[in-house]
Amino acid sequence: MKTVKVTLNSIDKVKNFVNAISKFDSDFDLVSGRYVIDAKSIMGIFSLDLSKPIELTVHDDDAFNAVAGTLEEFIVE
């Protein structure tokens, strides 16, 4: 399991993020404070505080490199 911070501060970014991450079969969670939601759920993402970076947890270490390449526009350090 690996974790990176992502920023989803606009409606278009959320839509593009969900479209990109839905192409993978692995499980992904977004963590904001005490809330954990499925990263493939657009409704769930809009229930989070999008004004600050959110932790993306990738549950499949093998898929992490492919996911990181696809989602690099959303990843913040």
C-alpha positions as CSV (number, residue, x, y, z in Angstrom):
1,M,0.0,0.0,0.0
2,K,1.4,3.4,-1.0
3,T,0.1,6.9,-0.3
4,V,0.6,10.2,-2.2
5,K,-1.0,13.6,-1.9
6,V,-3.2,14.8,-4.7
7,T,-5.0,18.1,-5.3
8,L,-8.5,18.2,-6.8
9,N,-9.5,21.8,-6.5
10,S,-11.8,22.2,-9.5
11,I,-14.8,20.3,-11.0
12,D,-12.8,19.5,-14.1
13,K,-9.9,18.1,-12.1
14,V,-12.3,15.8,-10.2
15,K,-13.9,14.6,-13.4
16,N,-10.5,14.0,-15.1
17,F,-9.2,12.3,-12.0
18,V,-12.2,9.9,-11.7
19,N,-12.0,9.1,-15.5
20,A,-8.2,8.4,-15.2
21,I,-8.4,6.3,-12.1
22,S,-11.4,4.3,-13.2
23,K,-9.2,2.7,-15.9
24,F,-7.4,0.7,-13.2
25,D,-8.7,-2.5,-11.5
26,S,-7.0,-1.9,-8.2
27,D,-8.6,-0.4,-5.1
28,F,-8.0,3.3,-4.3
29,D,-9.1,5.4,-1.4
30,L,-9.0,9.1,-0.7
31,V,-8.4,10.2,2.9
32,S,-9.3,13.6,4.2
33,G,-9.2,14.0,8.0
34,R,-11.3,11.1,9.4
35,Y,-13.1,10.5,6.1
36,V,-12.1,7.6,3.8
37,I,-13.9,7.3,0.4
38,D,-13.5,5.3,-2.7
39,A,-11.4,7.3,-5.1
40,K,-13.5,6.1,-8.1
41,S,-16.7,7.7,-6.6
42,I,-17.3,11.2,-8.0
43,M,-20.0,11.8,-5.4
44,G,-17.8,10.7,-2.6
45,I,-15.0,13.1,-3.7
46,F,-17.4,16.0,-3.7
47,S,-18.2,15.3,-0.1
48,L,-14.6,16.0,0.9
49,D,-12.9,19.3,1.6
50,L,-11.2,19.9,-1.7
51,S,-9.5,23.2,-0.7
52,K,-6.4,21.3,0.5
53,P,-4.5,18.3,-0.7
54,I,-6.0,14.8,-0.1
55,E,-4.2,11.6,0.5
56,L,-4.6,9.0,-2.2
57,T,-4.0,5.4,-1.0
58,V,-3.1,2.8,-3.7
59,H,-3.7,-0.7,-2.3
60,D,-1.8,-2.5,-5.0
61,D,2.0,-1.8,-4.9
62,D,2.4,-3.2,-8.5
63,A,-0.1,-0.8,-9.9
64,F,1.4,2.2,-8.1
65,N,4.0,3.1,-10.8
66,A,1.4,3.0,-13.6
67,V,-1.1,5.0,-11.5
68,A,1.6,7.6,-10.6
69,G,2.4,8.2,-14.2
70,T,-1.2,8.6,-15.2
71,L,-2.1,10.9,-12.3
72,E,1.1,13.0,-12.2
73,E,-0.9,16.2,-13.0
74,F,-2.8,15.7,-9.7
75,I,0.1,14.7,-7.4
76,V,1.6,17.3,-5.2
77,E,4.7,16.9,-3.0
